[in-house]
Amino acid sequence: MDLDRFIVRNGGAWARLDELTGRARRSGTRALAPSEVDELVALYQRTSAQLSHARTYYDDPGLTSRLTTLVAAANAAIYGSQPASFRALGHFFSETFPAAVYVNRRFIAAAAALMLVPALVMGLWLSTSDRALDVAVPKDEQQALLQTRFEDYYSSAPAAEFSTRVLVNNIQVSFLAFALGVFLCAGTAAILFYNGINVGVAGGLFVHAHQAGKFFGLILPRLGWTVIAPGDRPRGDALAEEGRRSVVIVLGLMLCFITAGLIEGFVTPSDLPVILRVGIGFLVELGFVAWIVIRGRAAVDRGLTGTFGEARATGDLLPSA
């Protein structure tokens, strides 16, 4: 095909791409209908291939420059510049992540039960049975935990260092639970159950020794986040779709882990009154739940499911590369 025929044959598509690109860059991709967004992407891909063809077979700097400019502008409109990246990040935390958590609310409730029920049962049992408590925790260990060891854990390092240590540990546990949840659902359940048993043993010991205030003052500021961010839950069918949603949850929980680390590092070991420390943990958890319920329900009502790479129901095109 000679140069003139190449230009005449494809000139209309280039003009259409230029029109769609201009509208998208002026007002965002939401200004385009869903069919126009698909057309924009298809024309961009076709013109990119034609640019490569023109560079190889036609020695025409003017055509090469024109197509290069057109492809670069379309790329910016589709994949976005820096502000668009911030918009995508805002969309992730305002819609995608809350939707993913809201869709999985029943699994989250099951995960919470897997940890809290054993903790409650074990705590009640040990707090009312001397014999059971002695079997669960040796006598010398009981005194060490009651006097210094349990409390010293939260002040074992400077606040910033301890907060970072908690953050790293939470991320490691989360990815372990995530991996086990993909390949062995019982593994994730076992992690939650084991953590619940440990919390129950400690709680039962302190309640039995009439030091419940010390225990709850240390554990409650962070307990809500342990429930909120227990790692991935066991899932059934549609592994691919659930896997994409799980990725969203794991990424979103990084923010939760940062919050949990700050609470454990700066609030839990502080000299603030117990009621204030517990209140801070309660308010942060309440804010999280409100965020998930309000934003998550609204996003789900608009048709979002929280899967990774999901486009907005309003027709926006989210970057995929």
N, C-alpha and C positions, 0 to 999 in steps of 0.2 A: 504494500500500500504506500503511495507516494505521500509527501508531506501535506499537500493541499487537501487530498481526500481524507487524510487522517484528521485534519483540523475541522473540515466541514462535517465529517461524520460524528465527531465527538463534541463539537462546539456547543451544542444545545445542552448536553449534560454538564459541561463545565459552567455554563451560565446558570443552570439550575443549582449546582453546588455552591456557586458564589452567592446566589440569592439566599439559600437556606443558611449558609454560614454567616452571612451578614445579620440575618434575623436572630440567629442563635447567639451571636456575640453581643448584640445590642441588648437583648432582653432575656437571655438565658434559654436553655433548651425547653423550658416549660412553655415558652411562647409557641413552640411547634406542636402540632398534633402528633400522636403516637406514630401514625403512618409516615409523617414527615421526618420524624427522628430516624426511623428505619431507613428511609430514603437517603437521608443525609449520610448515615454510616455506609450504606452501599455505594453511594457516589464517591465518597472519600476513598474507600478501598479500591474502587475501579480506577479513579484518577491517579492514585498512588502507583498502581501497576502501569498505567499509561505514561507516567513520568519516567519510570524506569525504562520503558520501551523507547520513549523519545530520546533519552540520553544515550541509548545504545545504538539506535538506527538513524537518528536525524541530527545533523550538525546544525542546529538552529538555536543559538543562545537565547533569542527572544522567547521562543516557545518553552524552552527549559525553565527560564526565569518565571514565566507566567504560571506554569504548572507547579513549580516549586512554591511560589507565593500562595497559590490556591490550596495546595495540600497542607502547607504549614498553618494557614488560617483555619482550615477545617479541623485539623488536629487539635488546635487550641480550643475551638468551639466544642468539640466532642469530649476531649479528655480534661480540658479545663486548665487554667493557669493557677497560680497560688491561691487567689481568693476562692476559686471553685473547689480547691482541695480542702480549704477550711469549711466551705459549705457542706462538702461531703462528710467531713469529720463531725460537723454539727448534726447532720442528718443521721449519722450512725448513732450518736448518743441520744438524740431526741426521738428517734423513731425505730431504727433497726434493732438496737439492743433492747429497748423496752419491749418491743413486739416479740422478740425471741424469748425473753424471760416470761412474758405474759402468756404466750402460747404454751410454754412448758410449766405453767404454774402448778399443775397437778403433780408433776415429777418433782418440783421443788418442795411441795408439801410432803411428798413421800420421803424425800431426802432429809427434810427437817425431822420427820417422825423417826426415821432410822437412827438419828443421833439423839434426839431429845427424849424419846421414850426409854431407851436403855439408861440414859443418864438419870431420869426421874426415878425409875424402878430401882436402880442400884443405889442411888442416893438415899431413898426412903428406907431401903433394906439395911444398909450399913449404919444409918443414923439411929436405928432402933434395935440393933442387934450387936452386942459386944463380941460375941463369938464370930459372927460373920466379918466384922471389922478387923478382928485380929488375924483372921485367915487372909483377908484381902491385903492388909497392910501390916507388916511386922511392927511390934511395939516401938522399937527404936526409931523406925522410919516414921511412925505416927508423930512422935515428939519433934523430930527434925522438920517435918512438913508444917506442923502447927506453929512452930516457933520462928523459923527463918526460911527454910528452903523454898516453900511455895511462893512466899512474898518476894524473896530475894531474886527469883527468876526474872521478875519484871524490872529490877534495877541492877541487873548483872552487867550492864554496859551503859555508857552515856545514851541519852534519849535518842539522838539522831542515829547512832550506830545500832541500837537495839531496834529502832523502827525499821531500818534497812534490813536487818537480819530477819525480822518478822515478815517483811515484804517478800524477800527471796524464798523463805521457807514456805509461805503460802502459795507462791507461784509453783514451786516444785511439787507440793502436795496436789495442787490443782491439776497439773499436767499428768501426774501419776494417776490420779483418779480418772482423768479424761481418757487416758490410754486404756486403763482397765475397763472403763465403761464401754469402749468400742469393742474390745475383744472378749471381755469376761465381766458381765454385769454384776456377778456376785462379788467380784473384787472391789468395785466401787462401794457396794453395800457394806462389805466387810470393813472398809476404811471408816465409813460413817459410824457404823455400829461400835467399832473399837474406840473411836474418839468419844462417843457417848458414854461408854463404860468408864473411861478414864475420868471424864468430867464428873460422873456419878460417884466414883470412888472418892475423889477429892472433896466433893460437896458433902457426901455422907460423913466423912471424917471431921470436917469443920463443924457441921451441924451437931454431930454427936458430942463434940467438945465445947458446945455453946459458943462457937466463934463464927456463926453464920455471917455476921456483918462483914468480917474481914474477907471471907471467901467471895461473897457476892459483890463486894466492892471492887475486887480484883477481876472477877470473871465476867460480870454483866456488861461492862463497857464494851467488851469485844464479842460477847456471845452471839449477839444479833448478827454480826458479820460472819461468824462461823456458820450460822444457819443460812444466811443469804448466799454465801460463796462456798458451798461445800464441794465444789468441783463438778464434773459432769455426772449426770444421772443415768441409770440404766435405761436403755431405749429399745424399742422393738423394731417394727418394720420401717420401710423407707429409709434405709441406712444412709443413702447418699444425701437426701434432703435433710435428715436430722443431723448429719455430719456438718453440713454447711451452717445450720443453725447453731450447732455446738461450737463451731469456730467463732461465731458472733458472740456467744455467751462467754467463752474463754477470753476473748479479746476485751470485751466490755468489763469483765471482772478484774482486769488489771487496775482499773480506777478504784474498784472496791478494795482491792488488796492494798493499794496505796493508802486509802482511808483507814483500813484496819491497822496497817503498820503505824500510822500517825497516832491513832488512838492508843495502841498498846505501848508505843514508845514515849508519848508525852502526857496522856491522860491517866492511864491505869496506874503507873508508879508515882504519880504526883501526890502532893500533900493536900489536894482538894478534898473537901468532905465527901464521904461515901455517896450521899444523896446527889451531889453535884456530878460526880463521876458517872454514876448510873444514869443520871438525867441526860448527860451528853451522849452516852451510847444510845439511849432510848430515842432521843430526838434525831440523831443521825440515821438510825434504822427507820424511824417513822418517815423521814424525808425520802429515804430510798424506796420504801414501799409505796409512798404516794407517787413518786416519780414513775415507778414501774406500772402501777395500776392506772394512773391517769393517762400518761403518755402511751403506755403499751396498749391499753384498751382502745384508745383513739386510733392508733396506727393499725391495729387488727381490724377495727371497724371499717377502715379505708381499704382493706384488702391485703395489707402487708402480713407476712408470716415470720419475718425476722431471719430469713435465710441470707447467707453471705452473697453479696453482689446483686441483691434484689433491687429492681428499679422502683422508684416512688410511684404510688398510685396516681399522682397528679400528672405523670407523663415525663418527669425528669429523667435524664439519662445519667446514670452513675458511672464514674470511670471504672473501666475493667482492666486497665493496664496503665 
